Amino acid sequence: MAYGIMGGTRDSHMLTYQTTRRIKCIYFDGESATLMGTGQLDTQMLHIWGNLTGPPRPDRSRFLGDEYARATGLCDWLHNKGLGGPGWGYEGIVRMNAGFEMIWCNFTSPSLRLISHLNVTTPLLPLKNEERTSIEFSEAESETTSEFPLPPSPTRTDKSKSATKIPLIPEDTWAREPFLSSKLWLWLVSGMDHYGSSSDGPGIGEVRVNSVSCGFLSYYSPIFTNQAEFRAKEERKSLNLTVDGYWTGSAKNDSRSDALDALTRRRRKHTLDGITTMDADLMRSSSERVLRDFISPSPQNCSGIDWKLMTGEIIRTYAGPLKVLSKALKAHENLPIGNQTSLKVWVASIRRQMHDILLPFLEYPEDNAGEAIWKRNSKHFKKTYSQCKFQHTRLLDLLDGFDLGQEENDLKWAVEETLAGLCSVLVEVGFSVERLWQMDFNVLPPTAKEGPAFEILKEEFLRWTHGVEELMAWLGWAGEWTGCEKKCAFDERCFVPMWPLLHWGGIPGGSRPYGNRTGHGRPGYGGPGYPNPYGGFPGFPPNRTRNGRGSNWPWIQDETALWSPICVKADYVS
């Protein structure tokens, strides 16, 4: 990414480092230099300063100044709290940005070694009518070897507090850059190669960093009630939800499909505007406790459970089948009225899909069990639902002698809440299908009675369809159901837009809401904030600095392409 942005400068250098041992780092969800002001930097800002705006800055420095402030702020926090230093503890911070990046706190650390330093400045293309000049090359006199000499290790120990000398590409040389488009394409491909997953299935993800999931801390935790209440209040109005969180249907002028899309994608607008400074302090102190435990001789708060693997398995198990099931259920609209054969074939196909999903939890009753056993209030339903909900966590109970720490208890709660919603709908639909099949279709000719009329069953089919659609919207796994409609050619990539290679415009549904707590200019850990939260590139509009909800932000992304990605070639970014 750095080469894609600055590789066209007249003094461009590529430094390559390798680690000398397994190192520890921390990961912040969100992005680094994503300057739209739509929440990608919130977790970092809250952790460093306790607000969303940062420290007072009388000189109003901009451009890379904000990036240096965040990087030094995070590294200073680790150092000042005794959580890391050169060669020990936590030495870096991982953040996402068109792939992933590492902030390395001290380049004199023995944990990292510079292995090459190359001047990668490329000669400009000649001007029109410019005479060609010949360049003489001399062959270096060196002994052939399988190894290349290592450059000297950095010795500078003081840290830069700001970008004092920023290389900029002269405007009159852009047209003469020979690799302008290709370096952007390489940047794009690098990011796409590390996508986690899409409708095409699991991707390779980021394999160079392995997360320790038992140390996962989230502002979605139940302990942050202020944030939950703030978000719930906003979503009740924008998404047509009840006080208890139930969807009341699409608004007057919205289609059901558009309203469900908004529900499915709602987390895209989740920010931390509702977090108080007290909440931010709680998150920071909790993270310090967890990080300190991990570097202690005998860590106490990690069971060894791979929560990342568990949650990924849940998504892989249900995301694909839910999409297929939803499409199959909608097909009832095209069934020929009065054709009992087609009706039975369709019901049988839905029954097969539901059986595949519920197979690990469903025990069929005796033949003469009767219709009532398939109803929601039956003991059989409750047993099947319980088997489904606790499929991953049944033994992780204090009563069974399994004591989890607070962070893992939050993860356990999240897994069980997600499976509770999944299983409630899937067992309900599965049992309804079984009841219909046993009562009306589970007979063979010539004794088969005439099946029920389609019109009588239409309401039940619609209930199944809507139940699965609303479950998918509630889960919000939009990324798992988003991808290119066609298979891309060998020289194409399915491009899910990433910052900053995306289109600009208004966010569907309006701008992000303005906060009233830790946000704009609010006090944090170190006194009053300043009104220019993230700064920006010279000449670009500032972010989250305007007054009032009705202000127009000219520099925010248009997310249309995000949900309808296309296959692109290298010339897409030229």
Stockholm file with secondary structure:
# STOCKHOLM 1.0

chainA/1-574         MAYGIMGGTRDSHMLTYQTTRRIKCIYFDGESATLMGTGQLDTQMLHIWGNLTGPPRPDRSRFLGDEYARATGLCDWLHNKGLGGPGWGYEGIVRMNAGFEMIWCNFTSPSLRLISHLNVTTPLLPLKNEERTSIEFSEAESETTSEFPLPPSPTRTDKSKSATKIPLIPEDTWAREPFLSSKLWLWLVSGMDHYGSSSDGPGIGEVRVNSVSCGFLSYYSPIFTNQAEFRAKEERKSLNLTVDGYWTGSAKNDSRSDALDALTRRRRKHTLDGITTMDADLMRSSSERVLRDFISPSPQNCSGIDWKLMTGEIIRTYAGPLKVLSKALKAHENLPIGNQTSLKVWVASIRRQMHDILLPFLEYPEDNAGEAIWKRNSKHFKKTYSQCKFQHTRLLDLLDGFDLGQEENDLKWAVEETLAGLCSVLVEVGFSVERLWQMDFNVLPPTAKEGPAFEILKEEFLRWTHGVEELMAWLGWAGEWTGCEKKCAFDERCFVPMWPLLHWGGIPGGSRPYGNRTGHGRPGYGGPGYPNPYGGFPGFPPNRTRNGRGSNWPWIQDETALWSPICVKADYVS
#=GR chainA/1-574 SS CHHHHHTTSTTCEEEEEEESSCCEEEEEEEESSCTTCSSTTHHHHHHHHSSSSCSCCTTCCCTTHHHHHHHHHHHHHHHHTTSEETTEEEEEEEEESSSEEEEESCTTCTTEEEEEEEECCCCCCCCTTCCCCCCCCCCCCCCCCSSCCCCCCCCCCSCCCSCSSCCCCCGGGGGGCTTHHHHHHHHHHHHHTTCCEETTEECCCCCSSCCCGGGCCCTTSTTCHHHHHHHHHHHHHHTTBCTTSCBCCCCTTSCHHHHHHHHHTGGGGCCSTTCCHHHHHHHHHHHHHHHHHHTSSSCCSCCCCCHHHHHHHHHHHHHHHHHHHHHHHHGGGGSCTTCHHHHHHHHHHHHHHHHHHHTTTCCCCCTTCCGGGGSTTSHHHHHHHHHHHTTTTTTCCGGGTCCCCHHHHHHHHHHHHHHHHHHHHHHHHHHHHHHHIIIIICCCTTSCCCCCCHHHHHHHHHHHHHHHHHHHHHHTCGGGGCCCSSCCCTTCEEECCBTTBSCBSCCTTCSCCCCSSSSTTCCBTTBCCCSCSSCCSTTSCCSSCSSSTTCCCSSCBCCHHHHSCEEECGGGGC
#=GC SS_cons         CHHHHHTTSTTCEEEEEEESSCCEEEEEEEESSCTTCSSTTHHHHHHHHSSSSCSCCTTCCCTTHHHHHHHHHHHHHHHHTTSEETTEEEEEEEEESSSEEEEESCTTCTTEEEEEEEECCCCCCCCTTCCCCCCCCCCCCCCCCSSCCCCCCCCCCSCCCSCSSCCCCCGGGGGGCTTHHHHHHHHHHHHHTTCCEETTEECCCCCSSCCCGGGCCCTTSTTCHHHHHHHHHHHHHHTTBCTTSCBCCCCTTSCHHHHHHHHHTGGGGCCSTTCCHHHHHHHHHHHHHHHHHHTSSSCCSCCCCCHHHHHHHHHHHHHHHHHHHHHHHHGGGGSCTTCHHHHHHHHHHHHHHHHHHHTTTCCCCCTTCCGGGGSTTSHHHHHHHHHHHTTTTTTCCGGGTCCCCHHHHHHHHHHHHHHHHHHHHHHHHHHHHHHHIIIIICCCTTSCCCCCCHHHHHHHHHHHHHHHHHHHHHHTCGGGGCCCSSCCCTTCEEECCBTTBSCBSCCTTCSCCCCSSSSTTCCBTTBCCCSCSSCCSTTSCCSSCSSSTTCCCSSCBCCHHHHSCEEECGGGGC
//
